[in-house]
Amino acid sequence: MAGRSDRARRTPLVVRGARQTGKSHSIRHYGRTAFSHLAEVNLELSPGLAACFASLTADTICRDLEALLKAPLIDGQSLLFIDEIQAAPTALLALRAFKEQRPGLDVIAAGSLLEFALDDDTIRSFPVGRVGFAWMHPLSFREFLLALGEDSLVELVSQAVPSRPVSAPIHDRLLELVREYFVIGGLPEVVDTYRESRSYLEARIVQSRLSLGYAADFVKYGRRYDYRKLQTILGAVPRLVGRAFKFSHVDADARARDLKQPLLDLERSGLVRIIRATAANAAPLAAEERDGLFKVQLVDIGLMLNMLGIDLAAQPLLEALFANEGALAEQFVGQELLANRTADTSPALHYWHRAAKGAEAEVDFVIAHHGVVYPVEVKASTTGSLRSARLFMQEKGIKHAIRVSQHALSLHDGILSVPLYMCAEIPRLLDGLPR
């Protein structure tokens, strides 16, 4: 248990992320295992409880919630979990009261499409600086392996180094599981369905239901414009992964200014990732973003494949994936880079594009590690030119680049070859590179 001085420095935590990424389940599990008491408020299922937060006085709020929930709220022993907090603007404002008036009480809030709620006119001043934020993403490939009971494979991957990679049979088995992950993705309900049934069909039924649920949310939160613009963009994103985004690719008849805000709102909701181009001369990468040049990805690779409408019952898995392997590999790596960051890191991804006449070049991702910027090239197979990565190394004066592919783990001529299944290990591998 934290000491009094530690508790006084704590702030309420808001867990953000797209729907169905496991926010509520994870917080609930944490509350039941780490605290003596869990008091849960769901402001969508029980809108009447929103009135408890109207006073903006922490002790009054706690007194009313204790009476209605029949659960004690004791500093150091209880967790107050406010779910779907975006449904009640007053509850968002009340977070400041908990920080200032009851710092000893642990409070975690979660909300889907929270950023839409922050546009509500009733939110006079969101308590910036009085709350902490954490982002939750779909399960990573490592977590997918653990869910399937492949703990021994996770252990082998965590120990592999370029001079001692995993054996060939283990390498092949892990690539098979990566292909499974391409289809299933990391949405917890889909993974759980697949774990129990081992059926792609059953998993895809859940994916389709979740996709429809995302679209239904737009009716509630797309207030500033026709919500169908959100649906149109979301439907186009799976086929646009891996290439520079142009609004004409979404709708040839639509004007960019009409679709720009809906796209930004999809990013804020967590359903779409915008990967922005950067000059990448130094960290932070966001400081040198190039306005108007970006790529997009979907929140989850399994959902992406589902929305592409590929019928896995009509063709073998490898054949179905082959036609989309480049975009799927890039989606996978982007998803892995985010999922394996610390939870309090803002979910931003970048790539490098040079538009010099006659010498155009592009690197799929750039990452910063301990102040050094590294280019990350993604190759769906074991082969492919690394011209852009080597050009980046030359221009920026760095010694190493990263290739993510089906190639076995190795280090040769400054290129760290990382197999797809080892994306989570990139920071550890970079730490082991010769200086």
MARBADREN-668236 format. One record per atom (N, C-alpha, C): residue in one letter; x, z, y. Coordinates in steps of 0.02 Angstrom, whole numbers, plus 50000, padded with zeros to 5 digits. Last residue first. Layout:
// residues N
aXZY;...
// end
This chain:
// residues 435
r513914850949998;r513924850550072;r514444845550097;p512934846149858;p513594847649888;p513584846649963;l511334854049830;l511734848149844;l512414850049873;g510484864749812;g511054864049766;g511494858049779;d509474863349901;d509924868949911;d510544868349867;l508804852749842;l509174851549904;l509674857149917;l508194859549736;l508704854449722;l509114852949784;r507284867649806;r507814870649764;r508374865749751;p506464857649866;p506854862449907;p507424865649868;i505974850849745;i506404847549794;i506774852549838;e505074855549653;e505754858149649;e506224855249703;a503914848649663;a503914855649686;a504604858549689;c504234836649600;c504164836949674;c504194844049700;m504374833749466;m504804838849495;m504754839249571;y503654823149417;y503434829849397;y503854835449428;l504354811949462;l503724813749493;l503524820949478;p506114815549473;p505534813049438;p504894815649468;v507244811449596;v506804816849574;v506214813849536;s508844807849636;s508254805049602;s507854810649572;l509724807749776;l509444812749730;l508804809749700;i511044798349822;i510334797849808;i510134803149756;g512424798649833;g512024801549887;g511274801349876;d512854793449710;d512984789849772;d512524792149829;h511694802549620;h512204797249617;h512244793749685;l510904813549520;l511204813149586;l511764807949583;s509324815149433;s510034813449437;s510254813649510;l507974815149322;l508324818749375;l509064817049374;a507364798649279;a507574805449263;a507954808549321;h506074789549362;h506764790149342;h506934797449327;q504874788049419;q504864789949348;q505574790749321;s505184795649581;s504974790149538;s504904792749467;v505874798049735;v505404800949687;v505114795249647;r507414800049809;r506974795149778;r506534798749728;i508154805549956;i507774807449896;i507364801549873;a509844806150020;a509144803950023;a508814805649956;h511244812850108;h510814812350049;h510124809750067;k511974813750226;k512334812250164;k511874810850105;i511654806350387;i511544811450336;i511834809050269;g511574798250503;g512194801750486;g512094807350436;k510554790250540;k510494797350558;k511114801350539;e510934777550495;e510754778550565;e510764785850585;q511184779950357;q511704777350400;q511554778750473;m509944784550310;m510544788750303;m511094786550351;f509164773250340;f509024779650373;f509644784150369;l509734764250249;l509774762850321;l509644769250361;r509344770350132;r510064769950148;r510174768350222;a507964768750141;a508244775450137;a508994775350156;s507854754750141;s507634758650199;s507934765650199;r508374751450012;r508674748950073;r508494753150134;l508134753749881;l508164759649925;l508474757649992;s507094744749767;s507614744949817;s507564751249860;g506764749449598;g506534748049666;g507094748949716;t506254758549448;t506674754049486;t506394753149557;t505354765749378;t506044768349379;t506504764149422;s503854766049478;s504204765149414;s504894768249419;a503454769349607;a502994770749552;a503344770349485;k504384778049725;k504364772149683;k503934773649622;v504654783849885;v504234784549826;v504214777949789;e505914791949977;e505624785649955;e505244786749890;v506224802150105;v505944802450038;v505614795750022;p507574807950206;p507084802750190;p506864803350118;y507754823650288;y507904819450230;y507374814050222;v508514833250411;v507974828650396;v508184824050339;v508904850550420;v509134843750404;v508544839450385;g508354863150434;g508574859650494;g508834852650482;h507934866650306;h508474870350338;h508784866450395;h507234851350297;h507404857050255;h508024860350284;a505954840050329;a506494844050358;a506604850150314;i505594823450272;i505484830750270;i506074834150302;v504704808450273;v505294812050295;v505124819350295;f504104795350167;f504044802050196;f504714804150224;d504424781450156;d503754783950142;d503614790850171;v505204771850279;v505304776950227;v504644780650218;e505524755450331;e505044760950326;e505224765450268;a506064742750445;a506184747150388;a505664752850390;e506604727150512;e506074732250504;e506204736350441;a507434717850572;a507734723450534;a507224729050527;g506804708550650;g507264706150598;g507574711550556;k506614720250775;k506504713350756;k507034711050706;a506214736650728;a506704732150758;a506614725050731;a505394747050691;a505084740550704;a505564735650736;r505414759150569;r505814755950621;r505564748750629;h504684774050524;h504584766850529;h505014764250586;w504444787850419;w504884784550467;w504774777050465;y503154800650413;y503564795450384;y503974792150439;h502454817150382;h502734811850425;h503094806650384;l501154829350382;l501624825050346;l501844819450393;a500534845950396;a500724839750430;a501234835950388;p499734859250388;p499774853550341;p499914846950375;s500704873250437;s500194868250455;s500284861950413;t501014886650331;t501294880650362;t500744875550375;d500584897150258;d500484897650330;d500784891650368;a500924894750126;a500224894050146;a500124894150221;t502364884450102;t502064890950111;t501374890250143;r502134869649999;r502374873150058;r502074880150060;n501544862949896;n502104867349879;n502444870349940;a500584854649947;a500374860049903;a500934865049889;l501314844850018;l500904849850053;l500764855850009;l501964837749917;l502354840449973;l501964845850011;e500884833749837;e501364838649813;e501764841849869;q500284824049919;q499894829949898;q500364835549874;g501314814749927;g501064817949987;g500694824349971;v501384811149791;v501954814449822;v501734817949887;f500104805249770;f500324811049730;f500884814749766;q500124794449858;q499624799649866;q499854806049831;e501154787149795;e501254789549863;e500754795149879;a500564784349671;a501184788149673;a501304791049743;l499454776849713;l499354783249679;l499984787549682;a500064765449766;a499674769749810;a499574776549779;g500674760749645;g501064762049706;g500704766849753;e499644759149550;e500154764249540;e500554765749602;n498534751349532;n498534755649591;n499134760449592;a498694744749414;a498514740749473;a498554744849538;f498954755349324;f499474750749343;f499314747049407;l497844762649286;l498284765449338;l498774760249365;a497284754949186;a496884756549246;a497324759049303;e498304754749093;e498094748449124;e497714749849188;l498344768149056;l498924765149086;l498754758649122;l497014769849000;l497244773549059;l497824770049093;p496104754848954;p496564760348940;p496814763549005;q494394752149007;q495084749949000;q495534755948987;a493144757549016;a493184750449002;a493894747948993;a493224770549052;a492944769248986;a493034761948966;l493664770549181;l494154772149129;l493884770949059;d493354760949309;d492994763049248;d493504764249193;i493594764849475;i493904762249415;i493564765249353;g493194768349604;g492714765449558;g493004762549495;l493834774949701;l494014767949694;l493564764449643;m493404787849681;m493074784049734;m493264776649733;n494294791649579;n493574791449566;n493224787049617;l495494791649647;l495394786949591;l494654786249575;m495224802149739;m495394795449762;m495264790249707;l495044813049657;l494474810649696;l494604803549721;g496364814049615;g495834812749566;g495204810149600;i497024816849736;i497164810649701;i496634809049649;d496294823049885;d496454824149814;d496514817449778;v496104819650018;v496284826550002;v496544827249931;l496904803750050;l496324807850036;l496554814850017;q497894797450188;q497794799150118;q497164803250112;v498574785350302;v498084790350282;v498104791550207;k499784782750435;k499474780950371;k498984786450352;f500164776850603;f500054781950551;f499774778750488;l500364775550769;l500634772750707;l500584778150653;g499944781850886;g499554776150861;g499804773050797;d501504787650941;d500784787350954;d500474780950924;r502624794950842;r502494788650876;r501744787750882;e503404810850861;e502884806550832;e502774800350875;e504374820450887;e504524813350899;e504034808650865;a503914832850851;a504124831950920;a504254824650937;a503694833550716;a503114831950759;a503324830550831;l504884837950662;l504724830850657;l504154828850704;p505904849550752;p505304847950713;p505114840550716;a507254840650671;a506664844850666;a506544848250733;a507744823950719;a507874831050708;a507214834550697;n507374810850713;n508064812350731;n508244819550717;a506114804750687;a506474808650635;a507204809850651;a505144797250744;a505824794750750;a506304798550705;t503674795550641;t504104799450685;t504794796250688;a501974792950599;a502654790350605;a503044794650655;r500924803950506;r501114800950569;r501844798650568;i499624803950405;i500354804350400;i500634800450459;i498194812950389;i498504807850430;i499254808950428;r497094816150258;r497734817750288;r497974811750329;v495424821850241;v495884816250250;v496534818850281;l494834834050228;l494664828950179;l495144823050183;g495034843250329;g495454843650270;g495324838350218;s494434842650450;s494044845450396;s494454846450333;r495374835750524;r495274842850539;r494874846350483;e495174822950471;e495814826350462;e495734833850473;l493894820650517;l494014820750445;l494684824150429;d494174820350653;d493754825750626;d493824826250551;l494904808650662;l495234814950678;l494834820850651;l493864799650629;l494454800250586;l494814806750599;p492974801650738;p492774803250670;p493364803950622;q493844796750843;q493654803750839;q493394805750770;k493974782750808;k494544787150814;k494354794450807;l492884774450810;l493064777450745;l493634782550751;d492744769650936;d492154772550905;d492314776250840;r493954764050966;r493764770051004;r493154773450974;a493954752650885;a494394758250869;a494174764650904;r492374745950842;r492904746850891;r493304753050874;a491894736050699;a491884742250737;a492464742450787;d491984725150618;d491564724550677;d491574730750722;a492744728750510;a492984723350552;a492604722750617;d493134744250462;d492544740350480;d492764735050531;v494394747150409;v493804751150392;v493164747150403;h495274738450462;h495244738750390;h494644742850365;s495194741050596;s494864735050573;s494834734750497;f496024751850612;f495304753150611;f494914747050587;k497404753150507;k497094749550562;k496344750550556;f498854761150446;f498124761350456;f497924757150516;a500024754950332;a499874756850401;a499134756150413;r499784760950163;r499934755750213;r499734758150282;g499444771250077;g500084767950068;g500244762450117;v497694769350062;v498284773650052;v498904769350042;l496554762150068;l497024761150122;l497664765250115;r495644765549973;r495954758949966;r496474757550021;p495244778550015;p495594777549951;p495934770749944;v494584776250146;v495254779050141;v495584777750073;a493264772150147;a493784767050152;a494484769750137;g492474783450143;g492424778650088;g492974773450088;l492814789150265;l493004792550204;l492974787750145;i492214779750352;i492934780650352;i493164783850286;t490854781550319;t491164775050315;t491924775550310;q490624795050347;q490554792650279;q490904785950269;l490814795050486;l491234799150443;l491224796650372;k489764786850522;k490444784550535;k490944788550494;r488644794150498;r488804788950449;r489494785850462;y488414802450603;y488814805150548;y489004799750497;d488554797250764;d488214795550702;d488654797750643;y489144811450856;y489064804350846;y488694803250780;r489194824850860;r489384821350921;r489284813850916;r488904830450737;r488414831050791;r488564826550850;g489194832150589;g489334826450631;g488854825950689;y488744842850513;y489284844050561;y489464838050604;k487684839250429;k487654845550466;k488164845950523;v488074827350376;v487424827650409;v487384833850453;f489224830450309;f489284827050372;f488624827050411;d488884835750186;d489094840350239;d489094836950308;a488684824650107;a488094828250131;a488274833050187;a489984821250073;a489604816750117;a489004820350146;y490284831849987;y490664830950048;y490274826750098;g489374829049884;g489304835149923;g489694834849988;l489894817449830;l489234817149863;l489124823349906;s491054823049777;s491094817849828;s490444817249866;l490534831449679;l490884834449736;l490934829349793;r490034821949591;r489574826749622;r489904829849684;s491194815549552;s490674811749587;s490184816349623;q491864825949487;q492154822949546;q491624819149587;v491014827849377;v491084833249427;v491364830349491;i491234815749313;i490554817549333;i490574823049387;r492574816749283;r492374812049335;r491644813249357;a492564826049179;a492904827649242;a492664823149298;e491884818949080;e491594825149106;e491914826949173;l492814808449062;l492134807049084;l491814813249114;y493954814449013;y493984811349079;y493274810249106;s494004829348927;s493624823048934;s493694820549005;r494314842148891;r494814836848882;r494494829948885;s493494853248914;s493224847548877;s493744842448855;e494264863048981;e493804865048928;e493584859148884;r495014855649072;r495354860449028;r494904862248968;y494034848949143;y494474845249099;y494824849849049;t493464859749213;t493044855649168;t493474851849118;d494574863849286;d494274868449238;d493834864649188;v494764852649367;v495294854649321;v495004859149267;v493564853149440;v493714847349399;v494244849149347;e493704865249507;e493144864349461;e493254858449415;p494914863149586;p494874868049532;p494294866949483;l495684847749611;l495104851749630;l494934856549574;g496764839549577;g496874846649581;g496284850749606;g496664825949455;g496784828849521;g496824836349518;i496344817149351;i495974823349358;i496054826249428;v497194806049365;v496484805049353;v496084811349369;f498454811449388;f498214806049431;f497454805349425;y498574819749277;y498434822749343;y498194817549392;e498914810249182;e498284814049176;e498084817049242;r500144806849233;r499614801749232;r498934805149223;v500824818749210;v500734816449279;v500174811349281;l500834818649072;l500414823549105;l500314821849179;e501764808549051;e501084807749024;e500604812549060;l502874814749108;l502594808849140;l501894807349115;l503074824749011;l502884826649079;l502604820649118;r503474817048902;r502864820948898;r502614822948968;d504684811848948;d504134807348933;d503464811048930;h505434823848962;h505334819349019;h504724814849007;i505464827948830;i505114832048879;i504964827948941;p506264817648772;p505574818848749;p505154822948798;a507474819148852;a507064813148855;a506354814248829;s507644835548931;s507774830548879;s507294824748884;v507964838649106;v507594839849045;v507744834248995;p509704838549164;p508984837249170;p508624838949105;r511004843849221;r510684845949159;r509934844949165;s511424839249342;s511914839149288;s511624841149220;p510254841449419;p510494834649405;p510994834249348;v509284854049331;v509714852049386;v509984845149370;a507924864349278;a508284857949275;a508684856749339;q507114875249284;q507824876449270;q508244870049274;s505824871049302;s506104875649352;s506844876849343;v505594863849186;v505654860249249;v505994864649301;l505454874349094;l505994869449087;l506124865749152;e504294880649143;e504924884249141;e505514879449136;v503344870749122;v503474873149190;v504144876649193;l503354870348983;l503584864549021;l503754866449093;s502804882748954;s503494881348934;s503774875348970;d501484881849000;d501954886249033;d502684884649016;e500294874248986;e500954871248976;e501494875349011;g498944877149004;g499334881148956;g500024878448942;l498294870949103;l498234867949037;l498634871648984;a498694878349212;a497984878649193;a497884875849123;l500024874249221;l499874881149202;l499154881849179;l499824860949264;l500154862349200;l499994869449175;f499244863749389;f498874859949339;f499164861249270;e500324869449454;e499734873649439;e499284870349388;r501134857949462;r501364863949426;r500784868449407;f500344849849543;f500464847849474;f500714853749433;s499234860849637;s499814856549629;s499884854449556;l497524860849681;l498054863349638;l498624858249634;p497204857349857;p497064856749785;p497654859249744;h497604870549976;h497574863649955;h497354863249882;m497384880950115;m497344880250042;m497224872950026;w498254889250243;w497934883150219;w497944882850143;a497974902550356;a498294900150295;a497894894050271;f498204911650507;f497914906050471;f498324904550408;g497694926550593;g498194922550559;g497844917050520;v497134931650756;v497014930050686;v497604926150659;r497474932850885;r497184938850854;r497014937650781;g497884920550925;g498374925950928;g498124932350898;v496254916650977;v496924914150962;v497434919750972;p494774919050957;p495304924050964;p495994921650942;f493924907451060;f494124909350993;f494734913850998;s492804909251176;s493534909751172;s493714912051102;r491494905051155;r491774905151222;r492534905251221;i490504896951059;i491174899851051;i491524899551119;t489374890351092;t489324897651093;t490004900951081;d489634877051076;d489644879651144;d489624887251147;d490694872550943;d490044875250964;d490114878351033;d491874868850894;d491634864950950;d490964867550977;l492054876450784;l492404878650844;l492204874550906;a491424869350685;a491084875150713;a491404877450778;f492394860250653;f491774857750683;f491414863550717;e493344868250592;e493504865350657;e492884862450692;l492814871450468;l492834876550520;l492944873550589;l492544865250349;l492364861750411;l492354866650470;s492354881150274;s492454873950266;s492204870550329;g493174896750281;g492654892150306;g492844885050293;a493474914150268;a493574907350244;a493014903050270;a494354929150307;a493784924650316;a493974917850289;i494784945650275;i494944938650262;i494304934650271;v495404960950325;v494854956250334;v495124949150320;d495754977850303;d495944971050283;d495334966450287;l495904989550429;l495454986550380;l495674979450366;g496744993550530;g496874996050462;g496444992950409;p496254989150650;p496814985450620;p496984987750549;r494994989550727;r495064992050658;r495644988450624;q495184984350857;q494844990750848;q494904993850778;e495884972350854;e496024977050907;e495734984050894;k495464965650738;k496164966250753;k496304971850802;f494064966350750;f494394969550693;f495144970550707;a493874958750866;a493704965850866;a494034969550809;r494214946150825;r494634949450874;r494504956950875;l493154943050742;l493814944150712;l494284947650760;a492044939950816;a492124946950796;a492804948250764;l492024926350829;l492244930250886;l492384937450867;l491524923250701;l492184920850721;l492454924950779;a490264928950713;a490734931750664;a491444929450679;t489664920550805;t489814927550825;t490294930850776;p489464908650733;p489974908950786;p490144916150806;a489204906050572;a489004911150622;a489544911750675;a489724896750488;a488994896750496;a488754901650549;q491054898850470;q490864893950520;q490114893750533;i491204907150363;i491164910250429;i490954905350483;e491134907050223;e490764902150262;e490654904750334;d491404924750200;d491424917950176;d490964913550218;i492344937950228;i491804934350263;i491854926950244;f492774952050150;f492834944850143;f492224941550174;l493654966250167;l493044963050192;l493164955550191;l494314977150053;l494394970550082;l493714968050104;s494894994150057;s494354989250053;s494584982550082;q495945002550080;q495655002450013;q495144996950003;g496365002150211;g496865002650159;g496605002150089;d494865009150269;d495515006450287;d496005007550230;i493395004850188;i493875010150199;i494555007050214;l491855001950170;l492384998450205;l492885003750229;p490805001850023;p491185005350075;p491715000750106;a489244993950002;a489954993949984;a490344997250039;k487964989350028;k488054995149984;k488774995249957;l487654980050120;l488004977650060;l488084983150008;l487014987550219;l486674981850190;l486994979450125;a487924997750251;a487234999450233;a486894993650196;e489084990550282;e489094995550228;e488384997150204;l488644983450394;l488794979950331;l488814984750272;d488484993650489;d487904989650468;d488034986050402;r489814998450498;r489265003050480;r488664999050454;c490504986950541;c490654989950476;c490084994550453;i489944985250669;i489894979950618;i489994982950549;t490344997150730;t489634995650722;t489534990350668;d491744995650727;d491435001250691;d490685000050680;a491924983750807;a492124984050737;a491764989650699;t490834974850903;t491144981450898;t491294982850825;l490024964050917;l490734963150929;l491114969750934;s488674963550892;s488904968650939;s489634967550959;a488454953750794;a488254952450864;a488554957350913;f488634955150662;f489234953850702;f489084953150776;c487404956150604;c487844962050601;c488454961250647;a486844943750604;a486654948350658;a487094954550660;a487224937950487;a487594936050548;a487444940850605;l486374940950386;l486924945650397;l487334943950459;g485524930250376;g485284936150411;g485844941150426;p486124920850292;p486194920050365;p485964926150405;s486754920250155;s486404925950185;s486454925650261;l487394908250131;l486894910550083;l486464916250111;e488224907850243;e487774902150229;e487214904350183;l488954919250243;l488514918250300;l488094911850295;n489284931150132;n489254923850135;n488724922050188;v490334944450115;v489784941950156;v489814934350155;e490904957450011;e490864950250024;e490244948450062;a492024969549985;a491374968550019;a491354961250041;l492834977949861;l492754971349891;l492054970849921;h493934991649835;h493264989249851;h493294982249882;s495244993249801;s494754997249766;s494044994749776;f496234978249783;f495884983349823;f495404987249779;a496744968449701;a497214971949746;a496894977649786;t495714962849626;t496304965349592;t496764969549636;r494704959049712;r494524963249654;r495134966249620;g495364951149807;g495004957249828;g494874961849770;y495824940549728;y496294944949761;y495964951549780;h494594934749693;h495034937449640;h495534942349670;r494164930749820;r493774935549781;r494194938849726;i495134921349852;i495064927449893;i494694932749854;s494884911749751;s495544915049757;s495504921549797;h493554907949776;h493744910749712;h494394914649717;s493654902549907;s493234908449893;s493444911849828;k494574891449889;k494674896949937;k494294903249917;g494564879949811;g494664886449779;g494764892249826;t494204868049864;t494914868849848;t495074875749821;q492904865749906;q493054865049834;q493804865149819;r493204859350071;r492774862450020;r493044861049950;a494854860550141;a494244856950124;a493834860950074;g495404874750239;g495494869450190;g494824866250174;r495944891550276;r495654885050294;r495804879950239;v495694908150303;v495934903350254;v495564896750265;v496184919550418;v495694914250407;v496004909150360;l496424936950426;l496684930550402;l496104925650392;p496714949050554;p496254945750506;p496524938850488;t498374955950556;t497824952550589;t497354949950536;r499464970250566;r499084965250530;r498544962050573;r500064980750626;r500284974050647;r499884968550614;a499554991750565;a499384990750635;a499574983850660;r500154991150441;r499444989550446;r499244988250518;d501434995350471;d501324988650445;d500604986550455;s501195008450511;s501465003850560;s501374996650537;r500695013950390;r500265013550448;r500525008550499;g501185003850245;g501205009650289;g500795008650351;a500254996250110;a500664995750172;a500635002250211;m500425000049940;m500005000050000;m500445000050062;
// end
